[in-house]
Structures are given as C-alpha cells and as structure tokens.
Amino acid sequence: MYKAGISSIRRVRKSDNNRIARAVGATIVNRLEDLRDSDIGTKCGLFNIEKIGDEYFMFLTECRTPKACTILLRGPSKDILNEIDRNLADAMSVARNVVFNPALAPGGGATEMAISVGLHAKARSVTGVEGWPFRAVADAFEVIPRTLVQNSGGNAIRVLTELRAKHANGEHSWGINGETGKIVDMKEYGLYESASVKIQTYKTAIEAARVLLRVDDVVQATRKEREQGGGGPPEEMGE
C-alpha cells in the first residue's frame, strides 16, 4: 500500500476512527468484499504527520464540509491543560445552547436585578403573609449582583442602590461590571448570557427551595458516646 501511495494507520481507537470517517466523508466497512466506491472518503485535501513535543500527530486538513473537527490544546503543564479543557467545554456548551435556543439575556446580574425589582413590586401589591414569598425570592435574586460588586471590591450598598434605581426606571439592561464594580449598560458593554441556561438555573433553585419548605421535621441520629459492652475505663470495686 505504501508503494502505491496509500497511507495506512494502525491502532486507531473506535471513536477516532469514526471521527476520521466523518471528516473525510467515508463509510466504515468491516470486510473488503463489502467495499464500494461510494464508501471511500475523498473530502480530505491534505494528510500529513507532524511531531509535537515527543509524540507524532496525524492531521487531516483542508477537508470539504467536514462533519468532525479537532481543537488542539497546548500548555506548559497538565493542570493548565485540564483547566483550558474545562473552560473550552463550557464555552462549547454555551455555543450549543445558543444554537438550539438563540434567546439571550443581559449578563452582569442585570436579569436577576430586573426579576428582583419585579418581585418586590408584586410583593407590595399583595397584603398579608402572602407577600413574604415574593420578598424572599426577590432578595435571593439580588445575591448575584451583590456578589459581583463584592468580588470587584466595590461598595455593595451604594452600587446596588444605583442599580435598583435604574431598573425602577425601566432600564433593565443595566448590570455590574465585574472588573470595576460599577454599573454599566450591558447592551453597550456586550455581555449576554444564554436564556435557556438562566431559566434552567432558576427552575432548579426554586425546586430546591420548595423541597426544603416541605420538610416538616428533622430526625437527627447521634452517635452513642460509648458502645454497649465496653469502651470505657473499668469501674473500681469497693470493699
């Protein structure tokens, strides 16, 4: 095969084999008798092998409409590479969510503050104890912008007061700049988050709160100080 100008690869994992087939437009066959012309992948423009560090890597580049691709990560240590890998996986998941649900929401705690202001307004319109749940949830949503201000070293009370005033006037796109700790318009700042992720986060938090509220009592199991049949110093016998 090598003399005929055909490169062969051995010891390829099944997952990598499937990716190669998707990249070059090939169909995997188990027997040569079943091989057809349509099964051969012809979409790869360049095949080469490069040495990176102490290992050799195979590259299939210049593919036409590939159905699979590889992102090569490099770093000075395995810990940094693992961190980059996790960050890349999160970024790819966000991109996937945006593709399936293009709805976006302002970031920097702007969405949470808008919900908090709306719930406080609803609580004021409800009399009695029925308004307490609205206030509790509204205060919980303010934790996000408050945390952003505190992490950036800003004055949480002053900044949150300014942010509430903005949202009370209908400017719901204003949030917290995580670097300076000041309020900015997220439309101009260009910080948005996936709406589907936020909705799922809110649902999970509210469901967890409902589960805790349904708890009537807690049974606490305490460990006995001494096991029956020993464990303590022997008692002295009196005459």
Secondary structure, 3 states (H helix, E strand, C coil): CCCCCCCCCCCCCHHHHHHHHHHHCCCCCCCHHHCCHHHCCCCCCEEEEEEECCEEEEEEECCCCCCCCCCCCCCCCHHHHHHHHHHHHHHHHHHHHHHHCCCEEECCCHHHHHHHHHHHHHHHHCCHHHHHHHHHHHHHHCHHHHHHHHHCCCCHHHHHHHHHHHHHCCCCCEEECCCCCCEEEHHHHCCEEEHHHHHHHHHHHHHHHHHHHCCCCCCCCCCCCCCCCCCCCCCCCCC
